[in-house]
C-alpha cells in the first residue's frame, strides 16, 4: 500500500513539474523572443553606403523607409536593395 502511494505521489509531482510554465517568454515557450539581434537593417546600410539618407514613412501596412539618393531619386529601401542585389536561382 505504501509503495502504491509513493508511486502515485511521485507521478503527481512529476506531472505538475512538467506542466509548469516557463517564465522566459521565449519562442520555445510560445511567446515572442525579445533577444536583440544587434544587426543593422541591410537595406538602410546600403542606402547610406550610396550617400543616401533614410526617411521612415508610416504606411497603411506599417512603417517603411524611403531612401533619398544624392541625385534626387527617392526609392523604398528594400526595393533599392533588391534591385541592386538580385537573387540567383538555387
C-alpha positions in Angstrom: 0.0 0.0 0.0 2.8 2.4 0.9 4.5 1.6 -2.4 1.4 2.5 -4.4 1.0 5.8 -2.5 4.7 6.6 -3.1 4.4 5.9 -6.8 1.1 7.9 -7.1 2.6 10.9 -5.3 5.8 10.8 -7.4 3.7 10.7 -10.6 1.7 13.7 -9.4 4.8 15.7 -8.6 6.4 14.9 -12.0 3.2 15.8 -13.8 2.9 19.1 -12.1 6.5 19.9 -12.7 6.1 19.2 -16.4 3.0 21.5 -16.6 4.8 24.4 -15.1 5.0 27.4 -17.4 8.3 28.9 -18.4 9.0 32.5 -17.2 11.4 33.2 -20.1 8.7 34.1 -22.6 11.0 33.0 -25.5 9.9 31.5 -28.8 10.1 28.0 -27.3 7.6 29.0 -24.6 5.1 30.3 -27.2 5.9 34.0 -26.6 7.9 36.4 -28.7 11.6 36.2 -28.5 12.8 39.6 -27.2 16.6 39.0 -27.8 18.1 41.8 -29.7 19.9 40.8 -32.9 22.4 43.6 -32.9 22.5 43.9 -36.6 21.5 47.0 -38.7 18.9 46.8 -41.5 20.9 45.8 -44.6 18.7 47.9 -46.9 19.3 51.0 -44.7 23.1 50.4 -44.6 23.1 50.0 -48.4 21.2 53.3 -48.8 23.7 55.1 -46.7 26.6 53.5 -48.5 25.3 55.1 -51.7 25.3 58.5 -50.0 21.6 58.4 -49.4 19.6 59.2 -46.3 16.7 57.2 -44.9 13.3 58.6 -44.1 10.8 56.5 -42.2 7.2 56.7 -43.5 4.0 55.5 -41.8 2.0 53.5 -44.4 -1.2 51.6 -44.2 0.6 48.3 -43.5 3.2 49.7 -41.1 6.4 51.7 -41.2 8.8 51.6 -44.2 11.8 53.7 -45.2 12.4 55.8 -48.3 16.0 56.3 -49.4 16.7 59.8 -50.7 19.7 59.4 -53.0 22.1 62.2 -53.8 20.8 62.5 -57.4 17.3 63.3 -56.1 15.9 59.8 -56.6 13.5 58.6 -53.9 13.0 54.8 -53.7 11.9 52.4 -51.0 15.0 51.0 -49.3 14.2 47.3 -49.8 13.2 47.9 -53.4 16.6 49.6 -54.0 18.5 46.8 -52.2 16.7 44.0 -54.2 17.1 45.9 -57.4 20.9 46.1 -56.9 21.3 42.7 -55.3 19.3 40.2 -57.4 18.9 36.7 -56.1 20.5 33.9 -58.0 18.3 30.8 -58.6 19.2 27.8 -56.4 
